[in-house]
Amino acid sequence: MRRRLINSTLAVVLVVIAVFGISLVIVETRTIESSAQESVQSEAVRLVSSVEGRLAGGERVEAGVLQQQIAEDRYARVEIPGRKPIEVGTRPEGGLIVAEESGEHGERVRVEESRSAVSKEVGRTLLVILAVALLAVVAAVFLAVRQANRLTAPLTDLAETAERLGSGDPRPRHRRYGVPELDRVADVLDGSAERIARMLTAERRLAADASHQLRTPLTALSMRLEEITLTDDPDTVKEEATIALTQVERLTDVVQRLLTNSRDPKTGSAVTFDLDEVIKQQLEEWRPAIRAGGRALVRSGKQGLRAVGTPGAVSQVIATLIENSLTHGDGAVALRTRVTGNQAVVEVSDEGPGVPTDLGARVFERTVSGRNSTGLGLAVARDLAEADGGRLELLQQSPPVFALFLSMEAGPGAGEERPS
């Protein structure tokens, strides 16, 4: 493209120079020839007037006197009736420029000049025109190269940007070039880069969230299946299989929830549900793991609460909090439900050292962890809670107390409170 721009610019300049140059040469040549003819004609008129004046005054007409009145490179012939012709200068050869004039007394004057002088003047004019044309060509080449660079450099840059997008580097460059059309292309590429970056971020976030959030249900399901393989009691097998099926359903719900949030984080499927059922489910799932670690899992607070949210998401948030206490905490893990205003609150606490002081509220940020973990669990749990209009907070750092706030619908027995 660069070569095409230069060649097209030079072609236009050469055509313009050819058209105007030839026209200028023709006009200048005619002007020079006309000026030379007028000069010779003027000299002939002046010479006739001088001869007439001398004849009228009775003076002699001599070649020496006339020599002073004509140019050195010209030839003059004066013919006076009854006298011998007078010649002044050397008669030129070749092409001539001739002017003849006649006087009142019958005298005739003929002035001749060689056309070579005119040819030299035309040659000098042609050299000037050629020099100007050459200068115009050089200037055109310089401007064409500069303009070509100005246009091709942004195109090369845009091609590199597109190549970077194709290779998986979606960072926008935010470069503009002062050419509206190219700036429009740059805007489109930057917009595409930002969209691709958002999609890649969402996909990576989904992969990280899925790997983290599915780990807990799969671990619990594996424990249930191990219980089934170790017992011969049909009732125990049936009970464990029923719980395993429930865990599979919750696992499916977690996957669906993650996919929904990855497509549109604002999309929720909140319904009114029995909070006791969700908590009971989590107690059953986590009690074997808690006991295996030599710790206790207790529940207290109000029962019979009806909350608004997605049961699967709430289960996942509570499971994350229990797992967090089991992994990083110590002593008994306590679940307590209470009511504040028009919200149901589920508190999860343990007797461990709690959240380090330097972390504080940052514990909900992704990749922030106090003890060699991924730092995703609490961040994902907070996102799940907020997607249903709830919120997850750290009420106390040591001993740690995490609280899940949910919109509440009052139900029968909401005011009852009994330990579990």
C-alpha positions in Angstrom: 0.0 0.0 0.0 2.9 2.4 0.8 4.3 1.9 -2.7 0.9 2.4 -4.3 0.4 5.7 -2.4 3.8 7.0 -3.5 3.4 5.9 -7.1 -0.1 7.4 -7.4 1.0 10.7 -5.9 4.0 10.8 -8.2 1.8 10.0 -11.2 -0.5 12.8 -10.4 2.4 15.2 -9.9 4.1 14.2 -13.2 0.8 14.6 -15.2 0.4 18.0 -13.7 4.0 19.0 -14.5 3.7 17.6 -18.0 0.5 19.5 -18.8 1.5 22.8 -17.3 5.2 22.5 -18.2 4.5 22.0 -21.9 2.0 24.8 -21.9 4.5 27.0 -20.1 7.2 26.2 -22.6 5.0 27.0 -25.5 3.9 30.3 -24.0 7.4 31.3 -23.0 8.9 30.4 -26.4 6.3 32.5 -28.2 6.8 35.3 -25.7 10.6 35.3 -26.3 10.2 35.2 -30.1 7.6 38.0 -30.0 9.8 40.1 -27.8 12.8 39.6 -30.1 10.8 40.5 -33.1 9.5 43.6 -31.5 13.0 44.6 -30.4 14.3 44.2 -34.0 11.3 46.0 -35.4 11.8 48.9 -32.9 15.4 49.2 -33.9 14.5 49.4 -37.6 12.0 52.2 -36.8 14.6 54.0 -34.8 17.2 53.6 -37.6 14.7 54.9 -40.3 14.0 58.0 -38.1 17.7 58.7 -37.7 18.3 58.4 -41.5 15.4 60.7 -42.3 16.6 63.3 -39.8 20.0 63.4 -41.3 18.7 63.5 -44.8 16.4 66.4 -43.9 19.3 68.3 -42.3 21.6 67.8 -45.2 24.0 65.6 -43.2 25.8 62.6 -44.6 24.6 59.2 -43.7 27.6 57.0 -42.8 28.0 53.5 -41.5 30.0 54.7 -38.5 27.2 56.9 -37.3 24.6 54.2 -37.8 26.8 51.6 -36.0 26.2 53.3 -32.7 22.4 53.0 -33.0 22.1 49.2 -33.5 23.1 46.3 -31.2 26.5 44.6 -31.8 24.9 41.2 -32.8 22.6 42.7 -35.4 23.0 43.5 -39.0 21.5 46.6 -40.8 21.2 47.5 -44.5 20.2 51.1 -45.4 19.1 51.7 -49.0 18.8 55.4 -50.1 17.7 56.1 -53.6 20.6 57.2 -55.8 23.2 56.0 -53.3 25.1 52.9 -52.6 23.5 50.7 -49.9 25.1 51.1 -46.5 25.7 48.0 -44.4 26.3 48.0 -40.7 27.6 45.0 -38.8 28.1 41.4 -39.9 25.3 39.7 -41.6 24.3 36.6 -39.5 23.8 33.1 -40.9 21.2 30.6 -40.5 17.7 31.4 -39.2 17.0 35.2 -39.1 14.7 37.6 -37.4 14.0 40.4 -39.9 12.4 43.8 -39.7 12.0 46.2 -42.6 10.9 49.9 -42.5 10.6 52.6 -45.2 11.0 56.3 -44.9 9.3 59.3 -46.5 12.2 60.0 -48.9 12.2 56.5 -50.3 14.9 55.1 -48.0 14.5 51.5 -46.8 16.1 50.0 -43.7 16.4 46.2 -43.1 17.6 44.9 -39.7 18.5 41.3 -39.2 19.3 39.3 -36.1 20.3 35.6 -35.8 17.7 33.3 -34.3 20.4 31.6 -32.2 20.1 34.3 -29.6 16.4 33.6 -29.3 17.2 29.9 -29.1 19.6 30.5 -26.3 17.0 32.5 -24.4 14.5 29.7 -24.9 17.1 27.2 -23.7 17.7 29.1 -20.5 13.9 29.3 -19.9 13.6 25.6 -20.5 16.4 24.9 -18.0 14.6 27.1 -15.4 11.3 25.3 -16.0 13.1 21.9 -15.8 14.7 22.9 -12.6 11.4 23.9 -11.1 9.8 20.7 -12.3 12.6 18.6 -10.8 12.2 20.5 -7.5 8.5 19.8 -7.6 9.1 16.1 -8.2 11.5 16.0 -5.2 9.0 17.8 -3.0 6.3 15.5 -4.2 8.4 12.4 -3.4 9.1 13.8 0.1 5.4 14.6 0.7 4.3 11.3 -0.8 6.6 9.3 1.4 5.6 11.3 4.5 1.9 10.9 3.8 2.3 7.2 3.0 4.2 6.7 6.3 1.4 8.6 8.1 -1.2 6.3 6.6 0.6 3.0 6.6 2.1 3.2 10.1 -1.3 3.3 11.8 -2.5 0.4 9.6 0.5 -1.6 10.6 -0.2 -0.7 14.2 -3.8 -1.7 13.8 -2.8 -5.0 12.2 -0.5 -5.7 15.2 -3.4 -4.9 17.6 -5.7 -7.3 15.7 -2.9 -10.0 15.8 -2.5 -9.5 19.6 -6.3 -10.0 20.0 -6.1 -13.2 18.0 -3.2 -14.4 20.1 -5.1 -14.0 23.3 -3.8 -10.6 24.5 -6.9 -8.5 24.8 -5.4 -5.4 26.3 -6.7 -2.2 24.5 -4.0 0.2 23.3 -6.0 3.4 23.2 -3.9 4.8 20.3 -5.4 7.4 18.0 -3.8 8.7 14.7 -5.6 11.9 13.8 -7.3 10.3 10.8 -11.1 9.9 11.4 -11.4 6.6 9.5 -8.4 5.0 11.2 -9.5 6.3 14.6 -12.9 4.7 14.0 -11.2 1.3 13.4 -9.1 1.8 16.5 -12.2 2.5 18.5 -13.8 -0.7 17.3 -10.7 -2.7 18.1 -10.4 -1.3 21.6 -14.1 -2.0 22.2 -13.6 -5.5 21.0 -10.5 -5.9 23.2 -12.4 -4.8 26.2 -15.3 -7.2 25.5 -12.9 -10.1 24.9 -11.1 -9.2 28.1 -14.4 -9.2 30.0 -15.3 -12.6 28.5 -11.9 -14.1 29.3 -12.1 -12.8 32.8 -15.6 -14.2 33.2 -14.4 -17.6 31.9 -11.4 -17.7 34.1 -13.4 -16.7 37.1 -16.0 -19.4 36.3 -13.3 -22.0 36.1 -11.8 -20.9 39.4 -15.1 -20.6 41.1 -16.3 -24.0 39.8 -13.1 -25.8 40.8 -13.4 -24.3 44.3 -17.1 -24.6 44.8 -17.5 -28.1 43.5 -14.7 -29.4 45.7 -16.8 -29.4 48.8 -19.9 -31.1 47.5 -17.7 -33.7 45.7 -15.8 -34.4 48.9 -19.0 -34.8 50.9 -20.5 -37.1 48.2 -17.3 -39.2 48.3 -17.7 -39.6 52.0 -21.3 -40.7 51.7 -20.3 -43.3 49.0 -17.5 -44.6 51.3 -20.1 -45.0 54.1 -22.2 -47.0 51.7 -19.4 -49.3 50.7 -18.4 -49.9 54.4 -21.9 -51.0 55.6 -24.1 -54.0 55.0 -27.1 -52.6 56.7 -29.8 -51.9 54.1 -31.4 -49.1 56.1 -28.0 -47.4 56.5 -27.4 -47.8 52.8 -30.8 -46.4 51.9 -30.3 -43.4 54.3 -26.8 -42.7 52.9 -28.0 -43.1 49.3 -30.8 -40.6 49.9 -28.4 -38.1 51.4 -26.0 -38.7 48.5 -28.8 -38.0 46.0 -29.6 -34.8 47.8 -26.0 -33.8 47.5 -26.0 -34.6 43.8 -29.0 -32.4 43.4 -27.2 -29.6 45.3 -24.1 -30.2 43.1 -26.3 -29.8 40.0 -27.7 -26.6 41.5 -24.3 -25.2 42.2 -23.2 -25.8 38.6 -26.3 -24.2 37.3 -25.8 -21.3 39.6 -22.2 -20.7 38.6 -23.2 -20.8 34.9 -26.0 -18.4 35.4 -23.8 -16.0 37.3 -21.1 -16.2 34.6 -23.6 -15.2 32.0 -25.4 -12.5 33.9 -24.3 -11.8 37.5 -27.5 -9.8 38.1 -29.8 -12.7 37.2 -31.3 -14.2 40.3 -33.8 -17.0 41.0 -34.8 -16.0 44.5 -37.8 -17.8 46.0 -39.3 -18.1 49.5 -37.9 -21.2 51.2 -37.6 -22.9 54.6 -34.3 -21.8 56.1 -34.5 -24.7 58.7 -34.4 -27.3 55.8 -31.2 -25.8 54.3 -29.5 -25.6 57.7 -30.6 -29.2 58.6 -29.2 -30.4 55.2 -25.8 -28.7 55.9 -25.7 -30.2 59.5 -26.2 -33.7 58.1 -23.6 -33.2 55.4 -20.9 -31.7 57.5 -21.4 -33.6 60.8 -19.3 -36.7 59.7 -16.4 -34.5 58.7 -16.6 -32.4 61.9 -16.6 -35.5 64.0 -13.8 -37.0 62.1 -11.7 -34.0 63.1 -12.6 -34.4 66.7 -14.8 -31.3 66.8 -18.5 -30.5 67.3 -21.2 -28.9 65.2 -24.0 -27.2 67.0 -27.0 -25.1 66.1 -29.0 -22.6 68.1 -31.3 -19.6 67.7 -34.7 -19.1 66.1 -36.4 -21.7 64.0 -39.2 -21.7 61.6 -37.8 -18.8 59.6 -38.9 -18.3 55.9 -36.1 -16.6 53.9 -36.1 -15.2 50.4 -33.3 -16.4 48.2 -32.0 -19.4 46.2 -31.8 -22.5 48.4 -28.8 -23.9 46.5 -26.9 -20.6 46.7 -27.7 -20.3 50.5 -26.6 -23.9 51.0 -23.3 -23.1 49.2 -22.7 -20.0 51.3 -23.3 -21.9 54.6 -21.2 -24.8 53.4 -18.3 -22.4 52.6 -18.5 -20.8 56.0 -18.6 -24.3 57.7 -15.6 -25.5 55.6 -13.8 -22.3 56.4 -14.2 -22.9 60.1 -13.2 -26.5 59.8 -10.1 -25.6 57.8 -8.9 -22.5 59.5 -10.7 -22.5 62.9 -10.7 -24.6 66.0 -13.1 -25.9 68.6 -16.8 -26.3 68.1 -18.4 -24.9 64.9 -21.7 -23.1 65.8 -24.6 -22.1 63.6 -27.0 -19.6 65.1 -30.1 -18.1 63.4 -31.7 -14.9 64.5 -33.8 -12.0 63.2 -32.9 -8.4 62.8 -35.5 -6.1 61.4 -36.9 -7.8 58.3 -33.9 -10.0 57.7 -33.0 -13.5 58.8 -29.4 -13.9 59.9 -27.3 -17.1 59.9 -24.2 -16.8 62.0 -21.3 -19.3 61.7 -18.5 -19.1 64.3 -15.8 -21.2 65.9 -13.3 -21.0 68.7 -10.2 -20.5 66.6 -7.9 -17.4 66.4 -10.1 -15.8 63.7 -9.2 -13.5 60.9 -5.8 -11.7 61.1 -6.0 -8.1 62.0 -4.3 -6.9 58.8 -6.9 -8.6 56.7 -10.1 -7.4 58.2 -12.8 -6.8 55.6 -10.4 -7.7 52.8 -11.0 -11.3 53.6 -13.8 -11.2 51.0 -11.5 -10.1 48.2 -10.4 -12.7 45.7 -6.9 -14.2 46.2 -6.8 -12.7 49.7 -6.2 -15.5 52.2 -4.6 -15.7 55.6 -3.5 -19.3 55.6 -2.3 -20.8 52.2 -5.7 -21.2 50.6 -7.0 -20.0 47.2 -8.8 -17.0 48.6 -11.8 -17.8 46.5 -14.3 -19.3 48.9 -15.4 -16.3 50.8 -15.4 -14.1 47.7 -17.6 -16.5 45.8 -19.9 -16.9 48.8 -20.3 -13.1 49.0 -21.1 -13.0 45.3 -23.7 -15.7 45.7 -25.3 -13.9 48.6 -25.4 -10.6 46.8 -26.9 -12.2 43.7 -30.1 -13.0 45.8 -30.2 -9.6 47.4 -28.5 -10.7 50.6 -25.1 -9.9 52.0 -22.3 -11.7 53.8 -20.3 -9.9 56.5 -17.6 -10.5 59.0 -19.2 -9.4 62.3 -16.2 -10.3 64.6 -12.6 -11.1 63.8 -11.6 -13.0 66.9 -13.2 -15.4 67.6 -14.5 -15.3 64.0 -18.2 -14.7 63.4 -19.5 -14.6 59.8 -23.1 -13.6 59.2 -25.3 -14.2 56.2 -28.2 -11.7 55.9 -31.3 -12.7 54.0 -34.6 -11.1 53.3 -37.2 -12.8 55.5 -40.8 -13.9 55.2 -42.3 -14.5 58.6 -43.7 -18.0 59.2 -45.3 -20.1 61.9 -43.1 -20.5 64.9 -40.8 -17.7 63.9 -40.5 -16.5 67.4 -39.4 -19.9 68.8 -35.8 -20.6 69.7 -34.5 -24.0 70.8 -31.0 -25.5 70.8 -30.0 -28.3 68.4 
